[in-house]
Amino acid sequence: MITDSIFLEVGNLNGIVYFILLILLGPPVLLGIIGLILFRAKNRKAGKVFFILAGVYLVVGLGICGVIMTGM
């Protein structure tokens, strides 16, 4: 009975926090870099679209992942 409860105990969760931050900030940074490259390569309209996508992803990610990380 006691050995069954050992599997339910959770140890260090620092890796999960870093993983959530990577999901939160990784794609907007990548989309922003792609947008910057396209904007400088005279494909300004596509670059602006990628900037907008990066901004929307960042706002949504901050909302959802931020709530998950604060525990509300």
Residue pairs with C-beta under 8 A, 6 or more apart in sequence:
17 69
20 65
20 68
20 69
21 65
23 61
23 65
24 61
24 62
24 65
24 66
25 58
25 61
27 54
27 57
27 61
28 54
28 55
28 57
28 58
28 61
29 54
31 50
31 51
31 53
31 54
31 57
32 50
32 51
32 54
34 50
35 46
35 47
35 48
35 49
35 50
35 51
35 53
35 54
36 47
37 47
38 44
38 46
38 47
38 50
39 47
39 48
39 51
40 47
41 47
